[in-house]
Amino acid sequence: MTTLSVCFTGLSREEEAAVVSCFKQANARLGNRWLATPESEASVLVIDMDSMYGQMSLMKALGTGRVLVALTASGRAETDYVLQRPVTVDALVALLGQIDLDTPEPELVAPQPETHAQPTAVPPLASAPAAPATAPEPAPALAPAAALPAHSRLADLLRPAALAGPVRLQLPDAPELVLDPATQTYLGVAALKPLQPYCSASFAAADLAPVPASDLAGLATRLGGSQPWSRLAWLCALTGGNGALAEGNGPNEKYRLLKWPQTEREFPKHFRIATVMMKGPANLLEISQASGASLAEVIEFVNASLATGVAEPETAALAGPDTGKSGGLLGRFRR
């Protein structure tokens, strides 16, 4: 019997205690196949997507191979599974049971019979010329970038498994930028506007300079610190629409915010747009008129919010909770 490990992360102390209590009851019904472990040891992460740092935790966990579950009141999220808030024992039984069914059992390797070699006669030692000294093996090269299109955009580089290791980018009209896929973070300036040229640039394999992992700490200090990839994903979606709504979304659709986004001081009109969208679903023209922002600015903000999972169309909310695997941000990155 395989034991599966799970961690509930991002919850308040009070809610975490209640959820763990429900988990213990659900686990008992499932034959105690599950084990609650620290985040670093868990194969399944249940992330509170309604908290301030939920999206940051999600972006950090992308590409790690773990099963991701969103704990949310909205019923929808960009993860493998969704756990509706408030949590009940029955809901946990259904969720954990489904993950258990979807998790393949490890293959058992049959033990090989021991073989006993027959003793062989040892020939007498004979003097032989000394073997020539072998040249030392060359040091392994830094991990190159994974197979990418001949000309990749920054959004392509942010997808899981797109990069095999940390790489450095440098444009003549922008500050230096280092991408670290292992931690889902980038090293660079805290402001986003100076990084806009990277969103529209095209990169060949030769433009991705490998960076030794031992250099990352020093680069973080020199370049201004470490930031989550969700900020770059937000910026790419904000600037990549060329005034058009992201594909698959209707211009007459009504949109709403699921939670308050991390608005940037560099974009002051976003505060007014977010305030309007938090009041309830509205179409693009209604948001523009109520916020005083131009229609183009509203479209850019909606694109960025949809890409990072803080907004959704009203039709998605009316469709009800998604009890299966969702194909949102995580699915788009994987594809």
N, C-alpha and C positions, 0 to 999 in steps of 0.2 A: 504494500500500500504506500503510495507516494504522499508525503507530507508537503503541503503548499504553505508558503509564507506570505504574510500580508502586513502592511503598515498603513495606519491612518494618519495623514499628515496635514498640518495647517489648521486644525480645529482648535477651538478654545478648550481650556481645561475641563470646563463643565460638560461641553458637548462631547469631548473625547471620552470622558468617563461613561457617559450614557451610551455612546456608540460601541465602546468596548464591552459594556455589559450586554448589549444586544448581540454582539459578535460571539461572546461566550455561549449564549443560549443557542444561536444559530449553528455554531460549530459542534455543539453537543448533538444536535439533530443530524448533522452530517457525519457523525462518527469520529469527531475530533481529528479530521484530516488536515485541519489548518493550524498554523502557528503564528501568533502575533510576534513580530520581530522589529528591531530598529530599521530605519529606512535604508541604511546601507546594505542590509542583508535580505530585504524583502524582494520577492519575485513579482508581487502585485502591490501597486501603490494606489491607495484611495486618497485623492487630492481634493481638498476643499476649494472648489472653483468659485465660491462666492466670497472668498476672503481676498484681501488686498494683494497677496503674493501668489494667488493660485495660478495665474497665467505664467508667472516667472518660474514656478515650480514645474509646470507642465513643459515649458520650453527646455528646461534643464533635463527633464526626464526623457524627452524625445530622442529616439535613436539608441537608447540604452538596452533595448530588448525586453524591457519589463512590460507587464500588462498594466495599463493605465485605466483607472476608474475615476470618473468625475462625481464628486458629491455636491449636488446643486439643487436649488429650489426651482430652477427653470425647467428641469426635465430634459435639457439638451446640452451637449458639450462636445468638444472636439477630442474625444478619447475613445478607447476601445469599448468601454462600457459606461453606463450612467447609473448612479445610485441616487434615487429621489430623496430629497430632504422634506420632512423629518424622517429619520431612519427607523425602520421597524425590523423586528426579528424575521418576519416572513419575507421582507424584501431582501434581507441579507442572505437568507437561506436560498432564495431564488438566484441571487447574483453569484454567490460562491459556488453553488451547484452548477451553474452554467459555465463559469470559468473552469471548474474542475473537469466538466465534460469536454471543453474545448482544448484542454491541456493534454498533449500526448504523453502517454506513459514512457519513461525512459527504457530504451532497449536493453535487455539483459544479455550479457555476453557469456556464453557457455564456457566453463573452465576447460582449458586444454589439458589433455592427459600428459603427465610427466614422461619425458623420454630420458632414458639413461644411455648415454653414449658408451659404446664399447671401448675399453682401454686400448690404446694403440701403443705400439712400441716406440720409445723415444730414441731417435737416432743420436749417435754420438755428436757432441758439439764440434763444429768445425770452424776454424777461423775464417771470417768473411770480411770483405772490405766494409768499412764503416759506411752506413747509408748517408747520402747527402742530406744536409740540413734542409728542412722544408721551410719555405717562405711563410711568414705569418699571414693568416687570413686577413684580408682588408676589412676595415671597420664597416659595419652595415650602413648603407646610405639612409638618409632621412626618408620617412614614408612619403611617397608622392601622392598627389591628388588622385582620387578615384576617377574612373572613366567618366568624362564630362563632355558635353558638346564642345565643338571646336571653339565656339565663342559663347561663354556662359555669363549670365547676369548674376548679380549678388544674390537675388532670390534663389537661383539654382544652387548656389554654394551653401545656402542655409538648410537645404533639405537633408534629412538623415542619410548617413552613409555617402554623401557627396564628396566629403573630404576624408582622407585617411589619417590626417594629422594636422597640427597647427600650421597655418600658412600666413604669410605677410603680403598685404596689398599696398601699393603706393601709386596714387595718381598725382600728376603735377599740380593740380589745383585743389587738392584736398589733403587733410592730415593723414598720417600713417594709420593703417588699420590692420589688426591681427585677429584672425578667426581661430577659435579653439573648439573643435567639434566635440572633444571629450567632455567638456564642461558646459557646452552650449552657451558660451559667452564670447564676447569680443573685447579686445583691448584697444582703447582709443579715447578720444575726448568725450566728455559727458554730453555736450550739446549735440543735437541731431542735424541741424541745418548745415554745418560744415561737412557732414558726411553724405549729403544729397548727391554729389557727383558719382559716388559709387553705385547708386541705384540705377542710373541710366547708362553706366559704362559697360563695356563688353570685355571679358577677360579670356585670354588664351592660357593654355597650360603653363607656358613660360612666365606668365605674370604672377603665378602662385608660388612664391618663394617659401620652401619648407622652413619651419622654425623649430629648433630643438626644444623639447619640453623643459629642459633645464634653464632656458632663457626667458620663460614666460613670466616669472616673478619679477625679474628686472625690467622687462618690457612694460608690465602693468604699472610699475612705479613711474617709468619714464613717459609713458603715453597718456597717463591720466586716470588709470584704474580699469576695472573690469565691469562690464555691463551685460545684461541678459540679451540673448538673440531676439527675444520678442520685440525689443525696441527697433532693431534693424528690420524685422519683418513688417512692423507697423509702418516704418518709413518707406520701405519698398512699395507697399500697397498704397500709401498716401500719394506717392509721386509717380506711380507707374500706370495710372489709368488714362492719362492724357485727356482728362475731362470726361471720360466715359465711365459708366457704372461697371463694376466687375462682372465678368461673364457669369451668366446663370441667375442674375438678379434683375427684376423688372423695374423700369423707371417709375411705374405707377404704384408699385408696392409700398406698403407702409412698413417702416422700420422702427425698432425700439432698442434701447440699451438694456442689457441684462444686468450690468453693474456699472458703477462710475469708473470711467477709464482713467489711465494715468495721463492727463492732459499736460502738454509741454508748455512752459512759459514762452517758448519761442513761437507758439501758435495761439495767441490770445483769443482769437475768434472761436477756437474749439471749445472753450469753456461755455460760451453762449449756445453753441450747437448742442453740446452734451446736456445742458440744462433743459432745452426744449425736448430732446429725445427721452430724457428720464421721466417726463410727465406722462408719456404714453405714446403708442404707435402713431406715426405721422408719415406722410409721403414727403418726397424730396422738396417739392415746392412749398409745402406747409412749413417744413423745418427752416427753409431759407427765409420765408417771410417773417416767421416768429423770432428768429435769431438775429436777423439783420445781416447775415452772411450771404455771400453770393451763392448761386446754385452750384457753381464749380467747386467752391470750398466745401459745401455740404456733401457733394459727391465724393470728394477726396476723403473727407472724414468718415463717411459711411463705408467706403472701401477699406480703409485702414481698420475700422472697428470690426467689420465682418471678417477680415483676414486673421485678426488676433482673437476672435471669439467673444468679444464684449458686446456685440450687437447681433440681431437676427431679424429676418423678415417676419411680419405678423403672421403670414401663412404657416411658418414653421412652428410658431407658438400654438396656433389653432390646431395643428396636427396632433398635439398631445405628446406625452412623454415617449421618448425613444427607448424601448426596452432592450434593443439589440445593439450591435456595434454600429457606431456612427461613422460616416465617411467625411467628416469636416476637415479641419485644419490638419489633423494627424494624417488622414487619408490622402489629402492633397500633397503633403510633404513626402509621403511614401511613394506616391505615383510619380 
